[in-house]
């Protein structure tokens, strides 16, 4: 079984794999963003930007 958009056909397994990958990235990231890049109706790139917060203690 496959689904398509605008003539581009992706296997359902491909869609599931992409969704699982994005879900995995969301579970791993604490601060930051995930960007999904689409070209001609297909996901071609996933970028993860992670930020690390450093808490500074006040000197006593």
N, CA, C and O of each residue as an XYZ file, in Angstrom:
240
protein
N       0.844     -1.182      0.000
C       0.000      0.000      0.000
C       0.883      1.238      0.000
O       1.883      1.287      0.716
N       0.530      2.220     -0.783
C       1.319      3.447     -0.831
C       0.393      4.650     -0.892
O      -0.761      4.549     -1.308
N       0.917      5.777     -0.473
C       0.151      7.019     -0.546
C       0.966      8.032     -1.323
O       2.195      7.964     -1.336
N       0.303      8.959     -1.964
C       1.040      9.924     -2.763
C       0.445     11.304     -2.661
O      -0.695     11.480     -2.230
N       1.234     12.283     -3.063
C       0.785     13.671     -3.100
C       1.459     14.325     -4.280
O       2.686     14.334     -4.373
N       0.676     14.868     -5.177
C       1.238     15.575     -6.322
C       2.086     14.694     -7.219
O       3.058     15.162     -7.812
N       1.728     13.425     -7.326
C       2.477     12.528     -8.194
C       3.660     11.847     -7.525
O       4.217     10.907     -8.091
N       4.059     12.286     -6.345
C       5.155     11.642     -5.625
C       4.581     10.544     -4.744
O       3.679     10.789     -3.944
N       5.103      9.343     -4.894
C       4.577      8.204     -4.149
C       5.593      7.780     -3.106
O       6.768      7.576     -3.411
N       5.126      7.648     -1.867
C       5.956      7.137     -0.780
C       5.291      5.901     -0.222
O       4.067      5.855     -0.102
N       6.073      4.908      0.118
C       5.529      3.720      0.752
C       5.080      4.072      2.160
O       5.662      4.940      2.811
N       4.046      3.393      2.622
C       3.563      3.615      3.978
C       4.666      3.344      4.982
O       4.754      4.033      5.999
N       5.513      2.355      4.720
C       6.630      2.052      5.613
C       7.590      3.234      5.708
O       8.123      3.514      6.782
N       7.816      3.932      4.588
C       8.678      5.120      4.592
C       8.076      6.206      5.473
O       8.785      6.850      6.247
N       6.763      6.408      5.353
C       6.087      7.414      6.170
C       6.202      7.077      7.651
O       6.438      7.959      8.476
N       6.038      5.806      7.985
C       6.140      5.380      9.384
C       7.549      5.583      9.906
O       7.739      6.020     11.041
N       8.542      5.265      9.076
C       9.938      5.427      9.488
C      10.258      6.901      9.749
O      10.931      7.226     10.727
N       9.784      7.780      8.888
C      10.018      9.216      9.063
C       9.326      9.700     10.339
O       9.917     10.447     11.118
N       8.085      9.281     10.555
C       7.343      9.693     11.749
C       8.032      9.190     13.018
O       8.118      9.921     14.005
N       8.518      7.960     13.001
C       9.230      7.416     14.162
C      10.526      8.168     14.418
O      10.893      8.404     15.569
N      11.219      8.542     13.354
C      12.472      9.288     13.495
C      12.206     10.664     14.120
O      12.931     11.088     15.019
N      11.182     11.347     13.648
C      10.837     12.656     14.206
C      10.413     12.510     15.665
O      10.803     13.322     16.504
N       9.625     11.494     15.975
C       9.199     11.258     17.358
C      10.400     10.989     18.256
O      10.439     11.448     19.397
N      11.366     10.256     17.753
C      12.582      9.963     18.515
C      13.365     11.244     18.799
O      13.853     11.445     19.912
N      13.482     12.101     17.796
C      14.176     13.377     17.982
C      13.469     14.240     19.021
O      14.121     14.897     19.833
N      12.142     14.239     18.997
C      11.375     15.028     19.960
C      11.586     14.541     21.392
O      11.596     15.342     22.327
N      11.752     13.236     21.566
C      11.977     12.697     22.902
C      13.374     13.025     23.409
O      13.575     13.164     24.615
N      14.332     13.149     22.513
C      15.726     13.392     22.893
C      16.016     14.850     23.228
O      16.894     15.133     24.043
N      15.292     15.772     22.613
C      15.629     17.182     22.714
C      14.952     17.816     23.936
O      13.790     17.539     24.230
N      15.693     18.661     24.630
C      15.133     19.352     25.795
C      14.840     20.812     25.463
O      13.752     21.307     25.753
N      15.801     21.499     24.857
C      15.623     22.875     24.391
C      16.103     22.916     22.948
O      17.184     22.411     22.645
N      15.328     23.499     22.067
C      15.775     23.625     20.686
C      14.620     23.525     19.711
O      13.474     23.825     20.048
N      14.937     23.100     18.496
C      13.917     23.012     17.460
C      14.242     21.887     16.487
O      15.387     21.456     16.354
N      13.195     21.430     15.816
C      13.333     20.433     14.761
C      12.679     21.023     13.521
O      11.526     21.454     13.559
N      13.422     21.038     12.425
C      12.931     21.620     11.171
C      12.801     20.513     10.133
O      13.733     19.739      9.914
N      11.633     20.448      9.497
C      11.384     19.470      8.441
C      11.359     20.230      7.122
O      10.556     21.146      6.943
N      12.239     19.849      6.198
C      12.341     20.516      4.903
C      11.630     19.666      3.856
O      11.904     18.474      3.712
N      10.706     20.306      3.122
C       9.913     19.614      2.109
C      10.234     20.194      0.738
O      10.301     21.411      0.570
N      10.431     19.318     -0.234
C      10.700     19.734     -1.621
C       9.813     18.902     -2.533
O       9.853     17.672     -2.488
N       9.019     19.562     -3.355
C       8.078     18.884     -4.252
C       7.172     17.908     -3.506
O       6.892     16.815     -3.999
N       6.712     18.305     -2.314
C       5.786     17.480     -1.563
C       6.403     16.309     -0.822
O       5.681     15.476     -0.275
N       7.735     16.228     -0.795
C       8.417     15.128     -0.114
C       9.373     15.681      0.928
O      10.008     16.714      0.715
N       9.473     14.990      2.055
C      10.439     15.370      3.074
C      11.824     14.994      2.580
O      12.097     13.833      2.274
N      12.698     15.997      2.507
C      14.041     15.744      1.996
C      15.118     15.926      3.060
O      16.258     15.499      2.873
N      14.753     16.566      4.187
C      15.773     16.841      5.196
C      15.103     17.105      6.540
O      14.033     17.710      6.602
N      15.737     16.649      7.604
C      15.283     16.931      8.961
C      16.487     17.473      9.726
O      17.521     16.811      9.821
N      16.345     18.687     10.273
C      17.424     19.311     11.042
C      17.004     19.404     12.502
O      15.864     19.746     12.815
N      17.944     19.093     13.391
C      17.702     19.245     14.825
C      18.706     20.243     15.359
O      19.914     20.082     15.184
N      18.200     21.278     16.013
C      19.058     22.268     16.666
C      18.788     22.167     18.156
O      17.656     22.326     18.611
N      19.831     21.903     18.894
C      19.663     21.741     20.326
C      20.419     22.830     21.059
O      21.549     23.169     20.706
N      19.794     23.364     22.067
C      20.407     24.405     22.881
C      20.636     23.833     24.271
O      19.839     23.048     24.784
N      21.736     24.245     24.856
C      22.076     23.790     26.192
C      22.044     24.994     27.126
O      22.732     25.987     26.893
N      21.255     24.901     28.164
C      21.129     25.976     29.136
C      22.138     25.739     30.250
O      22.229     24.644     30.805
N      22.887     26.774     30.565
C      23.873     26.698     31.636
C      23.426     27.634     32.745
O      23.337     28.847     32.559
N      23.149     27.053     33.890
C      22.714     27.855     35.022
C      23.947     28.315     35.794
O      24.795     27.511     36.182
N      24.025     29.612     36.005
C      25.138     30.172     36.763
C      24.687     30.436     38.178
O      23.625     31.013     38.413
N      25.505     30.008     39.115
C      25.191     30.244     40.515
C      25.708     31.623     40.907
O      26.755     32.070     40.440
N      24.957     32.276     41.767
C      25.397     33.588     42.268
C      26.553     33.389     43.241
O      26.487     32.518     44.109
N      27.613     34.188     43.108
C      28.739     34.052     44.054
C      28.297     34.471     45.459
O      27.566     35.447     45.626
N      28.744     33.731     46.447
C      28.373     34.036     47.839
C      29.328     35.003     48.446
O      29.175     35.375     49.609
